[in-house]
Structure formats: structure tokens, C-alpha cells
Amino acid sequence: MSNRETDTDVILIGAGIMSATLGILLKELSPDMKINVFEKLSSPGEESSNEWNNAGTGHAALCELNYTKEKPDGTMDISKAIDVNEQFQVSAQFWSHLVKTGLLKNPEDFIRPLPHISMVQGEDNIRFLKKRFDAMIENPLFTGMEFSDDPEVLKEWMPLIMANRQDNEPIAATKIDTGTDVNFGALTRMLFDRLVKEDVNVHYRHAVQDLKQMKDGRWLLKVKNLETGKLDVHTAKFVFIGGGGASIHLLQKSGIPESKHIGGFPVSGLFMVCKNPEVIEQHHAKVYGKAKVGAPPMSVPHLDTRFIDDKKSLLFGPFAGFTPKFLKTGSYMDLVASVKPNNVLTMLSGGAKNLSLTQYLIQQVIQSKEQRMEELREFVPNAKSDDWELVVAGQRVQVIKDTDAGGKGTLQFGTELVTSADGTISALLGASPGASTAVHVMLKLLANCFPQEQEKWEPQIKEMIPSYGKSLMDNEELLKHVHKYTAETLDLNEVKPADHAPEDLTPQI
Ligand SMILES: Cc1cc2nc3c(=O)[nH]c(=O)nc-3n(C[C@H](O)[C@H](O)[C@H](O)COP(=O)(O)OP(=O)(O)OC[C@H]3O[C@@H](n4cnc5c(N)ncnc54)[C@H](O)[C@@H]3O)c2cc1C
């Protein structure tokens, strides 16, 4: 065992999309900053950020029904959809900046235009969808969305889904052409290539095993070289814990008060992948349905065209599953090891409150392929078993914590940063909306952890992200500019009003 000590400004733990985004932001804003990255696997973007481990949806709330809720007074609450859309626009602007300045070469390598469709069946669901559409179309963020319950129109929008439909249940959908498919794995790899060119030291096959704050405020990390077995010691002024599902373990090791009373509950994902090119060609959209009763929001079923390795693919899912691992490459002891005296009550309350989720997961885990095919046939009525195979996707670790609104052990479905009071360490927990909002989340981290730099950095951030600090919804001119700029730079579809859109919503671009 030998100790080789390095001291840097920043250490990023994990080489996923979050560390990649933070690293690039820091290098753009402060090129001289010294950054070390430690990743236990042998290349970047191999866990949840990998293209086969997530659904690749550019979450902009254009099709995900769980971002809108009907309130008891009958009105439609679209506030979450607005937030998610505004956050996606931040990512789109930053990626455009990287393309414009040549830091990313070909946008097609990581982002493609793809219609986003929400589809429902049954009178009650159609009433919900129409009400949701009426609320969203009034908002300039969702210009271009269309609603239809006309089978002929629906056949044009989603021929594979409408073909051979025998049931007489009415069906309706909304469609918007400005949706995207994002290859977060490719993006992560491209960003890490860039970081290496900018003199960031990226160490693969290095696992961070422990971390503690020193008297002078810096952090000391014990890092194991998995090739040689050696344990090295590295220090930094600031640490980002971007370990995906494993972040919770590292956060607990930091010992910061903010790490207490937080637990994690792993939910794994499985997709059915279509092997038949003829079937793949009949679909060109991301079609999101409604979650089943008792299902967690991330298990909303969807049938997605994907662009992976320059090939068009078709995936259906995710089916939820359960394993106690916090990463796909994690350990079966992960869940047990995350239970500590300070969070045991939180975890137990979380378990007791979420019996229906546990029940749902058990039922999902024991499903046979044929049962999964039956769920797929609700989308593709004549799907043949031989055309589809099951692939295991990534792990999501949902945060369980005590909240004022939900009480002890409340299960969270969002993405959240846990930051020490002195701003020297921050961990990212949760995975939804996830990678799509990485830029927004990392900008939030910069504001929390580098407040002394904000005044200096802000003009440059605004140059990279013109909507920074502003609501696009309330600045229609800026919104039109952002839509046009990102569509042109990233080769996406331009925002166009739907045929029936009210005159005053027509963008002048
Ligand atoms: C089934 C599924 C579907 C999803 N669909 C979408 C989607 O459609 N759209 C979307 O925007 N988001 C989606 N997400 C969420 C998205 O994938 C994640 O939010 C995002 O990839 C998380 O990135 P990350 O960098 O935090 O973590 P990861 O990509 O998981 O990276 C963490 C890295 O840290 C490393 N690491 C962990 N511990 C250590 C350690 N001790 N030392 C060194 N390295 C360590 C790991 O090896 C890993 O490489 C989905 C997730 C899942 C699981």
C-alpha cells in the first residue's frame, strides 16, 4: 500500500452525465481550475447515463402525463410541467453553446428531433388529456402541441400503435414535434473527451472509498486503484459526489449533518427491445401512456424510437424491478449498508408508507416474458414475442427523507442536491427528470457552492445560457429566440403553431 497525495481545487466522484456537465461548466467559467475525476469503471457513462440504461427522453414535459395533475377543484395543475420544460431549455441552450463554440462537434451524435406523444384510452382518461391539453396550449412553452381523438389522425401519428386495434375503447393523443431523443451515454463520453483535452485528470478504475473534511476545510479522499490495489490519498477544496445511485453511501461517509435522516430505495428498470427492422420502421415517436394504479411515476409505460450507434431502435418499458443494488454494477449489500442509526426510522416509515409500491415491484419482478408482452400489446396490439427481447436498464435510487408535507419517511421522485452548510461538498441524489436537467441542477450547485464567484461568472453564464435567471414563459420574445437558436444549432424541429392554435400564440420566427 502506498500513499500518493495530490491536491486540487475540485474532485468529481463518478464519470456520469452529472460530473461531465459540472466539469465542463467549471472549465468554461474558470479554465485554470484544477480538477480530478475518479471513476470506478473503466470508461465514462457506463452506469445510468449509458444509452442502454436510460430511456433517452429529453424530458421537457411534452409527453409525460405524470407532470400534470388535476386538482380537486377540477383545474389542471401544469406547474411541474412548466418547471421541467424551462429546465430542459437550459440544457438545450448549454448544449447549443458547446456546439457553437466547437466543444461538441456533431449534434446528431447525441440529440435527434422526435415527436413526443401522450396517448390514453377510455372516456375518463381522454377527458383528462383534453383538459391537460387545453391548459398547456395556452402556455407559450408548449406551442405546437396538437390534440386528436380522430382514429385517422392517430393512424398518421402512430401507425404501429393503431394497426390491428380490435378493442372498441376510444383513444386519444397529443403530439408535439419539438421533442427529442438524447443519447446521454454518447454525450457523457464526448464531454469527458473534452475534459481530458482541457487537462482534467480523469482516473478510471479508481474507487473512492472514504472521505472526510480536514481542519482547514479541505476534503481528504481515500481512493483505491482497482488495477493495482493501492490506496491513494487525494485532497481538494470542493468535492462533487456524482456517484449516481451510490452517491448516498459516499454522502453518509462524509458525515455532514445534511447527510442524516436520508435513505435510498432502489428501483431497477427493464426494457423490451425490438429486433425486427420492419416493426422498428413503423414507429417514429416517443409515446407515453398513463402509469398503472400503484405504479411509481418512473414506470409510466412508453414506446420509444431511439437512435443508438447511428441506428434506429425501438424500446418499450420500463418495467420496474427490484434488486438491493444501488448501481447496476453495485453490491447486493448496498441497501442494507445504507441503513444507519440516524436513518433507520426514516427508512422504516418509508417502507410502511409505501406498501403498495413494494407490492407493485414484487408483482413486476415475477412477471413472465408473456405477461410483459401483454403490457406491450396494449401499445402494439399484434406484437410478436419473437420480435422482442428483454434488456436490463439502470438503477434509480429514490430518496426517502422526512419532509414537512409528507412526514417521516417520504419517498421522493425528484433529483436533489444535498450540500454542506459551508458549500465545500455536494451530492446529487435521485434520478428524475434526471439527465435532461443536468445543466439546471449543476448551475444550482454552482450558485450554492461557489457564491463568491457568482458575480464574476454570471455574465458568461448568461452568454452561454441566455435564459439564465429568467422565466422563458414570461419572456415570450426570449423564448422565441431560444427555440429558434437551439433548433438551428442542434438540428431540431422548429416550433410551429398547430393548425388550430389561436392567432396570438403564433411565434414570429
Ligand atoms: C431506467 C431509467 C430510465 C431513465 N430515463 C431517463 C430519460 O429518459 N431521460 C433522462 O433525462 N433521464 C433518465 N434517467 C435518469 C438518468 O439516467 C440519470 O439521472 C443520470 O444518468 C444520472 O447521472 P449521474 O452522473 O448522476 O449517474 P451515473 O450515470 O449513474 O454515474 C455515476 C458514476 O459514478 C461511479 N461511481 C459510483 N460510486 C463510485 C465510487 N465510490 N468511486 C468512483 N466512482 C463511483 C459509477 O461507476 C458511475 O459511473 C433514467 C434512469 C433510469 C435508471
PDBQT file of the ligand as one rigid body, heavy atoms in Angstrom, charges set to zero:
ROOT
HETATM    1  C1  LIG A 601     -34.412   3.079 -16.355  1.00  0.00    +0.000 C 
HETATM    2  C2  LIG A 601     -34.001   4.527 -16.383  1.00  0.00    +0.000 A 
HETATM    3  C3  LIG A 601     -34.545   5.383 -17.332  1.00  0.00    +0.000 A 
HETATM    4  C4  LIG A 601     -34.180   6.732 -17.353  1.00  0.00    +0.000 A 
HETATM    5  N1  LIG A 601     -34.670   7.533 -18.346  1.00  0.00    +0.000 NA
HETATM    6  C5  LIG A 601     -34.264   8.818 -18.424  1.00  0.00    +0.000 A 
HETATM    7  C6  LIG A 601     -34.696   9.617 -19.511  1.00  0.00    +0.000 A 
HETATM    8  O1  LIG A 601     -35.427   9.157 -20.387  1.00  0.00    +0.000 OA
HETATM    9  N2  LIG A 601     -34.292  10.914 -19.555  1.00  0.00    +0.000 N 
HETATM   10  C7  LIG A 601     -33.483  11.438 -18.586  1.00  0.00    +0.000 A 
HETATM   11  O2  LIG A 601     -33.184  12.621 -18.685  1.00  0.00    +0.000 OA
HETATM   12  N3  LIG A 601     -33.050  10.696 -17.546  1.00  0.00    +0.000 NA
HETATM   13  C8  LIG A 601     -33.401   9.393 -17.445  1.00  0.00    +0.000 A 
HETATM   14  N4  LIG A 601     -32.948   8.609 -16.424  1.00  0.00    +0.000 N 
HETATM   15  C9  LIG A 601     -32.138   9.230 -15.372  1.00  0.00    +0.000 C 
HETATM   16  C10 LIG A 601     -30.684   9.417 -15.798  1.00  0.00    +0.000 C 
HETATM   17  O3  LIG A 601     -30.215   8.255 -16.431  1.00  0.00    +0.000 OA
HETATM   18  C11 LIG A 601     -29.852   9.754 -14.571  1.00  0.00    +0.000 C 
HETATM   19  O4  LIG A 601     -30.432  10.843 -13.890  1.00  0.00    +0.000 OA
HETATM   20  C12 LIG A 601     -28.432  10.154 -14.929  1.00  0.00    +0.000 C 
HETATM   21  O5  LIG A 601     -27.849   9.285 -15.861  1.00  0.00    +0.000 OA
HETATM   22  C13 LIG A 601     -27.605  10.188 -13.656  1.00  0.00    +0.000 C 
HETATM   23  O6  LIG A 601     -26.302  10.571 -13.982  1.00  0.00    +0.000 OA
HETATM   24  P1  LIG A 601     -25.180  10.536 -12.882  1.00  0.00    +0.000 P 
HETATM   25  O7  LIG A 601     -23.975  11.131 -13.479  1.00  0.00    +0.000 OA
HETATM   26  O8  LIG A 601     -25.695  11.150 -11.624  1.00  0.00    +0.000 OA
HETATM   27  O9  LIG A 601     -25.001   8.982 -12.509  1.00  0.00    +0.000 OA
HETATM   28  P2  LIG A 601     -24.407   7.750 -13.325  1.00  0.00    +0.000 P 
HETATM   29  O10 LIG A 601     -24.522   7.890 -14.778  1.00  0.00    +0.000 OA
HETATM   30  O11 LIG A 601     -25.008   6.538 -12.704  1.00  0.00    +0.000 OA
HETATM   31  O12 LIG A 601     -22.868   7.831 -12.989  1.00  0.00    +0.000 OA
HETATM   32  C14 LIG A 601     -22.366   7.624 -11.697  1.00  0.00    +0.000 C 
HETATM   33  C15 LIG A 601     -20.941   7.125 -11.837  1.00  0.00    +0.000 C 
HETATM   34  O13 LIG A 601     -20.321   7.124 -10.552  1.00  0.00    +0.000 OA
HETATM   35  C16 LIG A 601     -19.478   5.991 -10.480  1.00  0.00    +0.000 C 
HETATM   36  N5  LIG A 601     -19.230   5.708  -9.059  1.00  0.00    +0.000 N 
HETATM   37  C17 LIG A 601     -20.144   5.369  -8.124  1.00  0.00    +0.000 A 
HETATM   38  N6  LIG A 601     -19.542   5.212  -6.925  1.00  0.00    +0.000 NA
HETATM   39  C18 LIG A 601     -18.237   5.481  -7.116  1.00  0.00    +0.000 A 
HETATM   40  C19 LIG A 601     -17.108   5.486  -6.258  1.00  0.00    +0.000 A 
HETATM   41  N7  LIG A 601     -17.205   5.191  -4.956  1.00  0.00    +0.000 N 
HETATM   42  N8  LIG A 601     -15.899   5.797  -6.774  1.00  0.00    +0.000 NA
HETATM   43  C20 LIG A 601     -15.770   6.104  -8.096  1.00  0.00    +0.000 A 
HETATM   44  N9  LIG A 601     -16.815   6.108  -8.956  1.00  0.00    +0.000 NA
HETATM   45  C21 LIG A 601     -18.027   5.805  -8.469  1.00  0.00    +0.000 A 
HETATM   46  C22 LIG A 601     -20.285   4.915 -11.195  1.00  0.00    +0.000 C 
HETATM   47  O14 LIG A 601     -19.462   3.847 -11.603  1.00  0.00    +0.000 OA
HETATM   48  C23 LIG A 601     -20.876   5.700 -12.350  1.00  0.00    +0.000 C 
HETATM   49  O15 LIG A 601     -20.073   5.657 -13.498  1.00  0.00    +0.000 OA
HETATM   50  C24 LIG A 601     -33.269   7.253 -16.379  1.00  0.00    +0.000 A 
HETATM   51  C25 LIG A 601     -32.702   6.391 -15.437  1.00  0.00    +0.000 A 
HETATM   52  C26 LIG A 601     -33.045   5.040 -15.441  1.00  0.00    +0.000 A 
HETATM   53  C27 LIG A 601     -32.384   4.132 -14.454  1.00  0.00    +0.000 C 
ENDROOT
TORSDOF 0
